[in-house]
Amino acid sequence: MEFLQSNNQMDYTKEKLNYRPIFSTLSKNAGAEIIRYGRSKENAITLAQGQGDANTPDFICEAVQTAMSDGHTFYGPPIGEPALRQEISDYYKRIFNIDVPMNRIFVTASGTTAMDYALTSLLDPGDDVIAITPIWKNLLSAVEVAQANAIEVPLDEQDGQWSLDLDRLFDSVTDKTRAILIVSPSNPTGWVMNDAEIKALLAFSRKTGIWIVADEVYSRLTLNESHAPSFLEHAEERDFLLTVNSFSKAWAMTGWRLGWLVGPPCAESIICDIALYNTMGAPTPLQYGGIAALRHGEDFIESQKLQWRQNRKTLIERFDNHDRILMNPPDATFYSFFKVDGEEKCISFCKDLVDNVGLVLAPGVGFGKDCAGYVRLCYAVSDGLLSEALDRLEEAVR
Ligand SMILES: Cc1ncc(COP(=O)(O)O)c(C=O)c1O
């Protein structure tokens, strides 16, 4: 099976059909490629994708079955069932102690779709979007598809920690800058933006009119706290702020494709239009699963966090004892983003891992310009599987 050897362009032009030119220059997604490649290998362990090995809890699935029996099987409002929008509002009150009324909450068919709606509502071709990197590759590609330019502002890496130089971020703004894209907690680094940084960014946005698009998909995947700082805790209703969220990670619902977007009240009609001409709304019965997840999911989240905390500890211990593996311990999420000393080409390194020891990890290359020496591992799995994966990694990296 073929595997990409470089980050060259995909050959969409082969058949000379009249697709939009952007698809002949779109950068390759090495993470998606390695997952595809890994599927062809028997007994490979895949920790390349952003999901755990836990099933969605039964009480969530049962709520959908009940909803279907009760006849919730028809088209619904494009921005979500009112019952779910209200439940999300209640969730913000209960967990974050903030008032986010349901007219600011738009249910989407995944966090990815919420991000797509956010970018669609803001970007024209040629706009600049500042992105704090390393960042989930798909977001950089979504900016590319919108024919906007992603301007990367890399986090600094010092003394085993990631940190943001806010002045550098502010200095990157041009007269074409339309939005600042932030993933906090961050996929892939686990870096978390603090309250002071959030406040400074909001003040900057008010002064300049530049939008903040905050991806808070990992906001519940913290170590000890109930949640990471949210932009919504510090924002005013009328701020230039769109916040993306998802059921995928905290409630083990990656395959459901259910998420939400929060914006100012005036966004409602715009997002409704975008949804109307896009998905026409998230699947109706699944939204009832979303209600159950928010209402009854706290024990499940806690039990998952217990497992992830233990796994994080295991990783730190094992990497500390390894001469060539260098990792800044993640402050949140379930990712380890690490370097292997002497391995600067993550794509060939990851391919060799699959071929030689049957371990599928995500190459860092897509996460930003300076990430070719990194690899990402998702540790949201049972301790037995993690241990076996780390044995394989250590066998490959002596
Ligand atoms: C930062 C970030 N946002 C969004 C998503 C996707 O969320 P969803 O599964 O709801 O599309 C991911 C998935 O890995 C992610 O890492």
The ligand as a Tripos MOL2 file, in Angstrom:
@<TRIPOS>MOLECULE
LIG
   16    16     1     0     0
SMALL
NO_CHARGES

@<TRIPOS>ATOM
      1 C1         -9.4480   20.6400   18.5100 C.3       1 LIG1
      2 C2        -10.5140   19.7710   17.9380 C.ar      1 LIG1
      3 N1        -11.6710   20.3170   17.5560 N.ar      1 LIG1
      4 C3        -12.6480   19.5630   17.0370 C.ar      1 LIG1
      5 C4        -12.4940   18.2040   16.8970 C.ar      1 LIG1
      6 C5        -13.5640   17.4010   16.2670 C.3       1 LIG1
      7 O1        -14.6930   17.2600   17.0600 O.3       1 LIG1
      8 P1        -15.9220   16.4490   16.4550 P.3       1 LIG1
      9 O2        -15.6410   14.9840   16.6230 O.co2     1 LIG1
     10 O3        -17.0790   16.8840   17.2600 O.co2     1 LIG1
     11 O4        -16.0330   16.8230   15.0250 O.co2     1 LIG1
     12 C6        -11.3010   17.5950   17.2610 C.ar      1 LIG1
     13 C7        -11.1090   16.1600   17.0680 C.2       1 LIG1
     14 O5        -10.0710   15.6010   17.2560 O.2       1 LIG1
     15 C8        -10.2880   18.4080   17.8030 C.ar      1 LIG1
     16 O6         -9.1260   17.8860   18.1780 O.3       1 LIG1
@<TRIPOS>BOND
     1     1     2 1
     2     2     3 ar
     3     2    15 ar
     4     3     4 ar
     5     4     5 ar
     6     5     6 1
     7     5    12 ar
     8     6     7 1
     9     7     8 1
    10     8     9 2
    11     8    10 1
    12     8    11 1
    13    12    13 1
    14    12    15 ar
    15    13    14 2
    16    15    16 1
@<TRIPOS>SUBSTRUCTURE
     1 LIG1         1 GROUP 0 **** ****
